[in-house]
Amino acid sequence: MPESPFYAKAMRGTSRLVGHWLMIGQADPERLAMILADTARVAKLGEPEDTPDGATLQAWSGDMQPPLWAARAATFLLMQVPARPVPRDELEACAWAYCWLRNRRFESIDEAEASLPAHLSDVLGEALNEAWADARNQRLI
């Protein structure tokens, strides 16, 4: 069975996802980094060793891949923003879908789709199906 390119796309999209948080967050990068780390800790999305500074957050939104906790926390926060942001491209959509499945436990793809905020259902539909298939095809070698 050939490998799916989904995981690689999702990992490339994590910097765009964090960049989206940096772009629409209504605070300076230092504060947005603190909010991201605190959200990860409180929502149990990961355990950042230290709270990143604003420069690190900006690097993560560029060429440096962020840690998974940062992408998961950014997804968590973006999905609750009243402005209802959506992924800006395919790679970011893959990262959103990957993090959505990592942030919560779902028994089925239908449950995962039904749990999405309404404004993301159509936008993330294809990426979520790819994320679900990728998660189900993982195997130990």
C-alpha positions in Angstrom: 0.0 0.0 0.0 1.6 3.3 -1.0 2.3 5.9 1.6 -0.1 8.9 1.8 1.4 12.3 1.4 -1.1 13.6 3.9 1.2 13.6 7.0 3.9 15.5 5.2 1.4 18.1 4.0 0.0 18.4 7.5 3.4 18.9 9.0 4.3 21.5 6.4 1.0 23.3 7.2 1.7 23.6 10.9 3.8 26.7 10.5 1.0 28.3 8.4 -1.5 27.4 11.1 0.6 29.1 13.8 1.1 32.0 11.4 -2.7 32.3 11.1 -2.9 32.6 14.9 -0.2 35.2 14.9 -1.9 37.1 12.1 -5.4 37.3 13.6 -4.5 37.3 17.3 -5.3 40.7 18.8 -2.1 41.1 20.8 1.6 41.4 20.4 3.7 38.3 19.5 4.9 37.9 23.1 1.4 37.8 24.5 0.2 35.5 21.7 3.0 33.1 22.4 2.1 33.1 26.1 -1.6 32.4 25.3 -0.6 29.6 23.0 1.6 27.9 25.6 -1.0 28.4 28.4 -3.7 27.0 26.2 -1.7 23.9 25.5 -1.1 23.4 29.2 -4.7 24.1 30.4 -6.4 22.2 27.6 -3.9 19.3 27.9 -2.8 19.6 24.3 0.9 19.3 25.2 3.4 20.4 27.7 5.7 23.1 26.5 8.9 23.1 28.5 9.1 26.9 28.4 6.8 29.6 27.2 8.2 30.7 23.9 8.9 34.4 23.2 7.5 36.4 20.4 10.5 35.9 18.1 10.1 32.2 18.5 6.4 32.4 17.6 7.3 34.4 14.5 10.0 31.9 13.5 7.4 29.1 13.9 5.1 30.9 11.5 7.9 31.1 8.9 10.4 28.5 8.0 10.8 26.8 11.4 8.4 23.9 12.1 6.6 24.5 15.4 6.2 21.8 18.0 3.0 19.9 17.8 1.6 21.4 21.0 1.8 24.8 19.4 -0.1 23.7 16.3 -2.7 21.9 18.4 -3.2 24.9 20.6 -3.5 27.2 17.6 -6.2 25.0 16.1 -8.0 24.9 19.4 -7.9 28.8 19.6 -8.7 29.5 15.9 -11.8 27.3 16.0 -13.2 29.4 18.8 -12.5 32.8 17.3 -15.7 34.7 16.7 -14.4 35.9 13.3 -14.6 32.3 12.2 -11.3 32.0 10.3 -10.8 29.2 7.8 -7.5 27.7 6.5 -5.9 29.7 3.8 -4.6 26.9 1.7 -4.4 23.1 1.3 -1.4 22.7 3.6 -3.0 24.7 6.4 -6.3 22.8 6.0 -4.3 19.5 6.4 -2.7 20.8 9.6 -6.1 22.0 10.9 -7.6 18.5 10.2 -4.7 16.6 11.7 -4.8 18.7 14.9 -8.6 18.4 15.1 -8.2 14.7 15.3 -5.3 14.9 17.7 -7.1 17.3 20.0 -10.2 15.1 20.6 -11.1 11.4 20.5 -13.7 10.4 17.9 -15.2 7.0 17.3 -15.9 7.6 13.6 -15.2 10.0 10.8 -18.9 11.0 10.9 -18.5 12.0 14.6 -15.4 14.0 13.8 -17.1 15.8 10.9 -20.3 16.5 13.0 -18.2 18.0 15.8 -16.6 20.6 13.5 -17.8 24.1 13.9 -20.3 24.7 11.1 -18.2 27.2 9.2 -15.4 24.6 8.8 -17.5 21.6 7.7 -17.1 22.2 3.9 -13.7 23.7 4.1 -12.1 20.8 6.1 -14.2 18.0 4.7 -11.6 16.6 2.3 -8.6 17.2 4.6 -10.5 15.6 7.5 -11.2 12.5 5.4 -7.5 12.3 4.5 -6.5 12.8 8.2 -8.8 10.1 9.3 -7.5 7.6 6.7 -3.9 8.6 7.7 -4.6 8.0 11.4 -6.3 4.7 10.8 -3.4 3.4 8.5 -0.7 4.0 11.1 1.0 0.8 12.0 4.0 -0.3 13.9 6.9 -1.9 12.0 
